[in-house]
Amino acid sequence: MAKVIIGVDPHKLSATIEVVDHHERLLGSGRFATDQAGYTAMRTYVKSWPDRVWAVEGSNGAGRSLAQRLVEAGEQVVDVPAKLAARVRLFDTGHNRKTDARDAHSIAIVAVRTTTLRVLRRDGELEALRMLCDRREELTRLRVQTVNRLHRLLAELVPGTAKKDLTALQAKAILASVRPRDIAGKTRRRIAADELADLVAVEAKMKKVTAELKVMVKVRGSRLMDLHGVGPVVAARTLADVGDVARFADRNRFASWTGTAPLDASSGEQNRHRLSRAGNRRMNHMIHIAAISQIRLDTPGRAYYRRKLAAGKTPLEALRCLKRRISDAFYRQLLADAQATQTAPVETGPGGHCGATLQSSAADLHPHIDTSDQPLPGPANTTLQPLQRSRKTAGPRTPQTTG
């Protein structure tokens, strides 16, 4: 029996599927719940097509749970970006109304017509790393909220003495210096003491998660933390979001994905570029953290930043240049780490680039690349040195600084 494509439009409580062959002929369809009974019924329904490929829309979003379950069950699963499915609906005939059935149909058609979709594979370590990164981000937001509440209470208890960057020790010292006698003041102090206890507990959890992230980054053989300004949190988030670095053809595609490459905004004879607000904003934030850390410390990155200021650029423009340079350093180090852990020769992928494999983790994010892949407006000196050894024989390399 010929291979069939199962388009899946996933939701939290239900999943709509449509089965088509390579001629886009409808073979079957259905709507199933996402609980264990519905999942079992869906797997039973498609057993009549043993040679099948599941095409799940948004395998890193709403379809993440279902995609993970299918991959764990040994099914072949590909990720269909929502943008591609939307294009199929746009150019389809009919009233173009958006329903779950039509969404599943467009997802299946994308999988039939596109041969370069990302194939998901099992990677439990990467998924665990991603969950820990998300957990620490949640704890960070909780800490900020707790500090804000504590700051407000202390400002009411001791007017004019609240600090801008409040720590748990400073809050404890301020709280110990005040002994209100009225009932409102006593209540305020008691609530502040509770907030301080919550702050200490949250910081302890953050410290524990950070230690786990550091261990997991080292276990995966990454040397991102050797770069200036890159700690366990930045390195872990980079590994979790990038996944397989081979899915990026070159450093310019990687920079476009991280939002550090300017977008082409030329019109007619006017040649100009503008700041990119696209790409992975979490990765852009991680690169921003590394850039700020390099500027504050005596690093080659700070020297580069000052050279840009001396050349007439504004502080924001100089910071953007540094972030692009750090993006190149991230890409270079990720490539070196991948080559160091490689055990087999790298074959040319469907895209024609060496190592451009479609095999990647179910935790990977789809690289949203815009039309502009230019690293800088106009000609620019390269910031990525060519590798001295081939991919087949490359071993661990000493990480280079971003300066």
C-alpha positions as CSV (number, residue, x, y, z in Angstrom):
1,M,0.0,0.0,0.0
2,A,1.3,3.4,-0.9
3,K,2.3,5.8,1.8
4,V,-0.5,8.1,3.1
5,I,-0.3,11.5,4.9
6,I,-2.4,12.1,8.0
7,G,-2.9,15.9,8.5
8,V,-3.6,16.8,12.1
9,D,-5.2,20.0,13.4
10,P,-4.5,19.8,17.1
11,H,-6.2,21.5,20.0
12,K,-6.1,21.1,23.7
13,L,-9.2,18.9,23.9
14,S,-9.5,17.5,20.4
15,A,-7.6,16.7,17.3
16,T,-9.1,16.6,13.7
17,I,-7.3,14.4,11.2
18,E,-7.6,13.9,7.4
19,V,-5.9,11.0,5.6
20,V,-4.8,11.6,1.9
21,D,-2.6,9.8,-0.5
22,H,0.2,11.2,-2.6
23,H,-2.4,12.3,-5.2
24,E,-4.2,14.3,-2.6
25,R,-7.3,12.0,-2.7
26,L,-9.3,11.9,0.5
27,L,-9.1,8.5,2.2
28,G,-10.5,9.2,5.6
29,S,-11.1,11.8,8.3
30,G,-12.3,12.1,11.9
31,R,-12.3,14.1,15.1
32,F,-10.9,12.5,18.3
33,A,-10.5,13.6,21.9
34,T,-6.9,14.1,23.2
35,D,-7.4,12.0,26.3
36,Q,-6.2,8.4,26.4
37,A,-9.4,7.0,25.0
38,G,-9.5,9.4,22.1
39,Y,-5.8,8.9,21.4
40,T,-6.2,5.1,21.3
41,A,-9.3,5.4,19.0
42,M,-7.3,7.6,16.6
43,R,-4.4,5.2,16.5
44,T,-6.9,2.3,15.9
45,Y,-8.6,4.2,13.1
46,V,-5.3,4.7,11.1
47,K,-4.1,1.1,11.5
48,S,-5.5,0.2,8.0
49,W,-2.7,2.4,6.5
50,P,0.5,0.9,7.9
51,D,2.8,3.1,5.7
52,R,1.8,6.5,7.1
53,V,3.3,9.9,8.0
54,W,1.7,12.2,10.5
55,A,1.8,15.9,9.6
56,V,1.1,17.9,12.8
57,E,0.7,21.7,12.7
58,G,2.6,23.5,15.4
59,S,4.5,20.6,16.9
60,N,6.1,23.1,19.3
61,G,2.9,24.8,20.3
62,A,-0.7,23.4,20.5
63,G,0.4,20.2,18.8
64,R,3.4,19.6,21.0
65,S,1.8,17.1,23.3
66,L,0.3,15.0,20.6
67,A,3.5,15.1,18.5
68,Q,5.5,13.9,21.4
69,R,3.1,11.0,22.1
70,L,3.2,9.9,18.4
71,V,7.0,10.1,18.3
72,E,7.3,8.1,21.5
73,A,5.0,5.5,19.9
74,G,7.4,5.1,17.0
75,E,5.3,7.0,14.4
76,Q,6.9,9.1,11.7
77,V,5.9,12.7,12.4
78,V,6.7,15.9,10.4
79,D,6.1,19.4,11.6
80,V,3.9,21.7,9.4
81,P,4.4,25.4,10.0
82,A,1.1,27.3,10.5
83,K,2.2,29.8,7.8
84,L,2.4,27.1,5.1
85,A,-1.0,25.7,6.0
86,A,-2.5,29.2,5.9
87,R,-1.1,29.7,2.4
88,V,-2.8,26.5,1.2
89,R,-6.1,27.8,2.6
90,L,-5.7,31.2,1.0
91,F,-5.2,29.8,-2.5
92,D,-7.8,27.0,-2.1
93,T,-11.0,27.2,-4.0
94,G,-14.3,27.8,-2.2
95,H,-15.4,30.2,0.5
96,N,-12.1,29.8,2.4
97,R,-13.8,29.5,5.7
98,K,-11.5,28.3,8.5
99,T,-12.8,25.1,10.2
100,D,-11.0,22.2,11.9
101,A,-11.7,19.9,8.9
102,R,-10.3,22.5,6.4
103,D,-7.3,23.1,8.6
104,A,-6.5,19.3,8.7
105,H,-7.0,19.2,4.9
106,S,-4.5,22.1,4.3
107,I,-2.0,20.6,6.7
108,A,-2.1,17.3,4.8
109,I,-1.8,19.0,1.5
110,V,1.3,20.9,2.7
111,A,2.9,17.6,3.7
112,V,2.2,16.1,0.3
113,R,3.6,19.0,-1.6
114,T,6.6,19.8,0.6
115,T,9.6,17.5,0.8
116,T,11.6,19.6,3.2
117,L,9.4,19.5,6.3
118,R,11.2,18.9,9.6
119,V,11.0,15.3,10.8
120,L,10.7,14.9,14.5
121,R,12.7,12.4,16.5
122,R,13.0,11.4,20.2
123,D,15.3,13.5,22.4
124,G,14.3,13.2,26.0
125,E,17.3,15.2,27.3
126,L,16.6,18.1,25.1
127,E,12.9,18.1,26.1
128,A,13.9,18.0,29.8
129,L,16.3,20.9,29.2
130,R,13.5,22.9,27.6
131,M,11.1,22.2,30.4
132,L,13.7,23.3,33.0
133,C,14.3,26.5,31.0
134,D,10.6,27.2,31.0
135,R,10.4,26.5,34.7
136,R,13.2,29.0,35.5
137,E,11.5,31.7,33.4
138,E,8.3,31.2,35.4
139,L,10.3,31.4,38.6
140,T,12.0,34.6,37.4
141,R,8.6,36.2,36.7
142,L,7.4,35.1,40.1
143,R,10.4,36.6,41.8
144,V,9.9,39.9,40.0
145,Q,6.3,40.0,41.2
146,T,7.2,39.2,44.7
147,V,10.0,41.8,44.9
148,N,7.5,44.4,43.6
149,R,5.0,43.6,46.3
150,L,7.7,43.6,49.0
151,H,9.1,46.9,47.7
152,R,5.7,48.5,47.9
153,L,5.1,47.3,51.5
154,L,8.6,48.4,52.7
155,A,8.1,51.8,51.1
156,E,5.0,52.2,53.2
157,L,6.6,51.0,56.3
158,V,9.8,53.0,56.0
159,P,9.2,55.9,53.6
160,G,12.2,57.0,51.6
161,T,14.5,54.1,52.5
162,A,13.4,51.5,49.9
163,K,16.2,50.4,47.6
164,K,16.0,50.3,43.8
165,D,17.5,46.8,43.4
166,L,16.1,45.1,46.4
167,T,17.6,41.8,47.6
168,A,16.3,39.4,50.3
169,L,19.1,40.4,52.7
170,Q,18.4,44.1,52.3
171,A,14.7,43.5,52.7
172,K,15.3,41.5,55.9
173,A,17.5,44.3,57.3
174,I,14.9,47.0,56.6
175,L,12.1,44.9,58.0
176,A,14.1,44.2,61.2
177,S,14.5,48.0,61.8
178,V,10.8,48.8,62.0
179,R,8.4,48.0,64.8
180,P,5.0,49.6,64.1
181,R,2.6,49.9,67.0
182,D,-0.7,50.5,65.2
183,I,-2.8,47.6,63.8
184,A,-2.4,48.7,60.2
185,G,1.4,48.9,60.5
186,K,1.6,45.5,62.3
187,T,-0.5,43.9,59.5
188,R,1.6,45.5,56.8
189,R,4.8,44.2,58.5
190,R,3.4,40.7,58.8
191,I,2.4,40.6,55.1
192,A,5.9,42.0,54.2
193,A,7.5,39.2,56.3
194,D,5.4,36.6,54.3
195,E,6.5,38.1,51.0
196,L,10.1,38.0,52.2
197,A,9.7,34.3,53.0
198,D,8.2,33.7,49.5
199,L,11.1,35.6,48.0
200,V,13.7,33.5,49.8
201,A,11.9,30.3,48.7
202,V,11.7,31.4,45.1
203,E,15.4,32.3,44.9
204,A,16.3,28.9,46.4
205,K,14.3,27.2,43.7
206,M,15.9,29.4,41.0
207,K,19.3,28.5,42.3
208,K,18.5,24.8,42.2
209,V,17.1,24.9,38.7
210,T,20.2,26.9,37.5
211,A,22.5,24.2,38.9
212,E,20.5,21.5,37.1
213,L,20.8,23.5,33.8
214,K,24.5,23.8,34.2
215,V,24.9,20.1,34.6
216,M,22.7,19.3,31.6
217,V,24.5,21.7,29.4
218,K,27.8,20.1,30.2
219,V,26.4,16.6,29.8
220,R,25.3,17.5,26.2
221,G,28.9,18.4,25.5
222,S,28.2,22.1,24.8
223,R,30.9,24.7,25.3
224,L,28.7,27.8,24.9
225,M,29.5,28.8,28.5
226,D,33.1,29.3,27.5
227,L,31.9,32.5,25.6
228,H,32.0,35.8,27.5
229,G,28.6,36.7,29.0
230,V,27.1,33.2,28.6
231,G,26.0,31.4,31.7
232,P,24.0,28.3,32.3
233,V,20.6,29.9,31.7
234,V,21.6,31.5,28.4
235,A,23.4,28.3,27.2
236,A,20.5,26.1,28.2
237,R,17.9,28.3,26.4
238,T,20.1,28.4,23.3
239,L,20.4,24.6,23.2
240,A,16.7,24.1,23.9
241,D,15.5,26.5,21.2
242,V,18.1,25.8,18.5
243,G,17.9,22.0,18.7
244,D,19.8,20.9,15.6
245,V,22.0,23.7,14.4
246,A,22.3,21.9,11.0
247,R,18.9,23.2,10.0
248,F,20.4,26.6,9.5
249,A,22.2,26.9,6.2
250,D,24.7,29.5,7.4
251,R,25.3,32.2,10.0
252,N,23.1,34.7,8.2
253,R,20.0,32.4,8.4
254,F,20.8,31.9,12.1
255,A,21.1,35.6,12.7
256,S,17.8,36.2,10.9
257,W,16.2,33.6,13.1
258,T,17.5,35.2,16.3
259,G,16.4,38.7,15.1
260,T,19.9,40.1,15.0
261,A,20.0,40.6,11.2
262,P,18.5,43.8,9.7
263,L,15.7,43.5,7.3
264,D,15.9,44.8,3.8
265,A,13.5,47.9,3.4
266,S,14.9,49.2,0.1
267,S,12.5,50.8,-2.4
268,G,13.6,51.9,-5.9
269,E,17.0,53.5,-5.8
270,Q,16.9,53.9,-2.0
271,N,18.9,51.2,-0.3
272,R,18.1,50.9,3.4
273,H,17.6,48.4,6.2
274,R,15.5,48.4,9.3
275,L,15.6,46.8,12.7
276,S,14.2,43.2,12.7
277,R,11.3,42.5,15.2
278,A,10.9,39.0,13.8
279,G,12.6,35.8,14.7
280,N,12.8,34.0,18.0
281,R,12.4,36.8,20.6
282,R,13.6,34.6,23.5
283,M,16.9,33.9,21.7
284,N,17.2,37.6,20.9
285,H,16.8,38.3,24.7
286,M,19.5,35.7,25.5
287,I,21.9,37.4,23.1
288,H,21.0,40.8,24.6
289,I,21.9,39.4,28.0
290,A,25.3,38.2,26.7
291,A,25.9,41.6,25.0
292,I,25.1,43.6,28.1
293,S,27.3,41.4,30.2
294,Q,30.2,41.8,27.8
295,I,29.8,45.6,27.8
296,R,29.9,45.7,31.6
297,L,33.0,43.6,31.9
298,D,36.5,44.0,30.5
299,T,36.0,41.8,27.4
300,P,36.7,42.0,23.7
301,G,33.0,42.6,23.2
302,R,33.3,45.8,25.2
303,A,36.3,46.9,23.1
304,Y,34.2,46.2,19.9
305,Y,31.3,48.2,21.3
306,R,33.5,51.2,22.1
307,R,35.0,51.0,18.6
308,K,31.5,51.3,17.1
309,L,30.8,54.3,19.3
310,A,34.0,55.9,18.2
311,A,33.0,55.3,14.6
312,G,29.9,57.5,15.1
313,K,27.2,55.0,15.9
314,T,24.7,55.6,18.6
315,P,24.7,53.3,21.7
316,L,21.7,51.3,20.4
317,E,23.3,50.9,17.0
318,A,26.6,49.8,18.5
319,L,24.7,47.3,20.7
320,R,22.9,45.9,17.7
321,C,26.3,45.4,16.0
322,L,27.6,43.6,19.0
323,K,24.5,41.4,19.2
324,R,25.0,40.3,15.6
325,R,28.6,39.5,16.3
326,I,27.6,37.4,19.3
327,S,25.0,35.6,17.2
328,D,27.8,34.6,14.8
329,A,29.8,33.4,17.8
330,F,26.9,31.3,19.0
331,Y,26.5,29.8,15.6
332,R,30.2,29.1,15.3
333,Q,30.3,27.4,18.7
334,L,27.1,25.3,18.1
335,L,28.7,24.1,14.8
336,A,31.9,23.2,16.7
337,D,30.0,21.3,19.4
338,A,28.0,19.4,16.8
339,Q,31.1,18.4,14.9
340,A,32.8,17.4,18.2
341,T,30.0,14.9,19.0
342,Q,29.6,13.7,15.4
343,T,30.2,9.9,15.0
344,A,29.4,9.5,11.3
345,P,30.1,11.4,8.2
346,V,27.7,14.2,7.4
347,E,25.7,13.7,4.2
348,T,24.4,16.5,2.0
349,G,20.8,17.3,3.0
350,P,17.9,18.0,0.7
351,G,18.6,21.7,0.8
352,G,22.0,21.1,-0.8
353,H,24.0,22.3,2.2
354,C,26.3,19.9,4.0
355,G,24.6,18.8,7.2
356,A,21.2,20.3,6.4
357,T,19.4,17.3,7.7
358,L,15.7,17.3,8.3
359,Q,16.1,15.1,11.4
360,S,15.6,17.2,14.5
361,S,14.1,17.0,17.9
362,A,10.4,17.4,18.6
363,A,11.5,20.2,20.9
364,D,13.1,22.2,18.1
365,L,11.5,25.5,17.0
366,H,10.8,26.1,13.3
367,P,13.3,28.7,12.1
368,H,11.1,31.6,10.9
369,I,13.4,33.3,8.3
370,D,12.5,36.5,6.7
371,T,13.4,37.6,3.1
372,S,16.5,39.4,4.2
373,D,19.6,37.3,5.1
374,Q,22.1,40.1,4.9
375,P,24.3,40.3,8.0
376,L,24.8,44.1,7.7
377,P,23.7,46.9,5.3
378,G,26.1,46.8,2.4
379,P,29.5,45.1,2.3
380,A,30.8,44.1,5.7
381,N,33.9,42.3,7.0
382,T,33.2,38.7,7.9
383,T,32.9,37.9,11.6
384,L,32.9,34.1,11.2
385,Q,36.3,32.5,10.5
386,P,36.3,29.5,8.2
387,L,36.8,26.1,9.8
388,Q,40.3,24.8,9.5
389,R,39.3,21.2,9.3
390,S,36.6,19.3,7.4
391,R,33.4,18.1,8.9
392,K,34.4,14.5,8.6
393,T,37.5,14.8,10.7
394,A,36.7,17.8,12.8
395,G,37.3,17.4,16.6
396,P,36.7,19.7,19.6
397,R,37.8,23.2,18.9
398,T,38.8,25.9,21.3
399,P,36.0,28.4,21.5
400,Q,36.8,31.9,20.1
401,T,35.8,35.1,21.7
402,T,33.2,37.3,20.3
403,G,35.5,40.3,20.1
